[in-house]
């Protein structure tokens, strides 16, 4: 049976791997919590160097690029979580604060996380 702690570790590995794939760098810090049917991931991510360079003179452009990168990230993580954990995902929200390098991701599931853990136990 997969424990809550093991699921959290697996989720953080997936999250970090997708960050490496898209941004070419892993996260500095990350934490995951479950609240009912929500998976909440808070992390500190280094700013992509080219975006950091452009931030000062072209903040609107870098904000638009951030938005596009978030869309790609959300597609990637949704596909991975649905395939690896058989989660039924309603939506994913993501934001990033370039000044502090904090990122927040909320994954909304159709059921409570605990019910997925119980389902994983029954499959074993």
C-alpha positions in Angstrom: 0.0 0.0 0.0 1.3 3.5 -0.9 1.4 5.8 2.1 0.6 9.5 2.1 4.3 10.2 2.6 5.3 8.0 -0.3 2.6 9.6 -2.6 3.9 13.1 -1.6 7.5 12.0 -2.4 6.4 10.6 -5.8 4.5 13.8 -6.6 7.5 16.0 -5.8 9.7 13.8 -8.0 7.3 14.3 -10.9 7.0 18.0 -10.3 10.7 18.5 -10.2 11.3 16.4 -13.3 8.8 18.5 -15.3 10.4 21.7 -14.1 13.8 20.3 -15.3 12.3 19.4 -18.6 10.6 22.8 -19.3 12.9 25.2 -17.4 16.2 23.3 -17.6 16.6 23.5 -13.9 15.0 21.8 -10.9 13.3 23.5 -7.9 15.3 24.9 -5.0 12.6 23.9 -2.4 9.3 22.2 -2.6 6.5 21.1 -0.3 3.3 19.3 -1.1 0.1 19.1 1.0 -3.3 17.5 0.5 -6.5 19.3 1.4 -9.5 17.2 0.5 -9.6 16.9 -3.3 -6.7 19.3 -3.7 -2.9 18.8 -4.1 -1.1 22.0 -3.2 2.6 22.3 -4.2 4.6 25.3 -3.1 8.1 25.7 -4.4 11.0 28.0 -4.9 12.2 28.0 -8.5 15.2 29.9 -9.9 14.1 32.4 -12.5 14.9 31.3 -16.1 18.1 33.5 -16.8 16.8 34.9 -20.1 13.5 36.0 -18.5 15.4 37.5 -15.5 17.4 39.5 -18.0 14.3 40.8 -19.8 12.2 41.4 -16.7 13.6 44.9 -16.0 12.9 46.4 -19.4 10.1 44.2 -20.7 8.0 43.1 -17.8 4.8 42.7 -19.8 6.5 40.5 -22.3 8.1 38.3 -19.6 4.7 38.0 -17.9 3.2 36.8 -21.1 6.0 34.3 -21.6 5.5 33.1 -18.0 1.8 32.5 -18.8 2.7 30.4 -21.9 5.2 28.4 -19.9 2.6 27.7 -17.2 0.2 26.4 -19.8 2.8 24.0 -21.1 3.7 23.0 -17.5 0.1 22.3 -16.6 -0.4 20.2 -19.7 2.7 18.1 -18.9 1.9 17.6 -15.2 -1.7 16.8 -15.9 -0.8 14.1 -18.4 1.8 12.6 -16.1 -0.3 12.6 -13.0 -3.3 11.1 -14.8 -1.1 8.4 -16.3 1.1 7.6 -13.3 -1.4 7.9 -10.5 -4.7 7.5 -12.4 -5.9 10.8 -10.9 -9.0 12.3 -12.5 -8.1 16.0 -12.7 -10.6 18.8 -12.9 -8.2 21.6 -13.4 -4.7 22.9 -12.4 -3.9 26.4 -11.3 -0.3 27.7 -11.3 1.4 31.0 -10.6 4.9 32.3 -10.0 6.2 35.4 -8.3 9.5 36.4 -10.1 10.6 38.7 -7.3 10.6 36.1 -4.6 10.9 33.0 -6.9 7.9 31.3 -5.1 5.5 29.2 -7.2 2.2 27.8 -6.2 0.4 24.9 -8.0 -3.0 23.6 -7.1 -4.3 20.4 -8.6 -8.1 19.9 -8.3 -9.1 16.2 -8.3 -12.6 14.7 -8.8 -12.2 12.9 -5.5 -10.4 13.3 -2.2 -6.7 12.3 -2.3 -7.5 9.7 0.3 -9.9 7.9 -2.0 -7.1 7.6 -4.6 -4.8 6.2 -2.0 -7.5 3.6 -1.1 -7.9 2.7 -4.8 -4.1 2.3 -5.1 -4.2 -0.1 -2.1 -7.0 -2.2 -3.7 -5.1 -2.5 -7.0 -2.1 -4.1 -5.3 
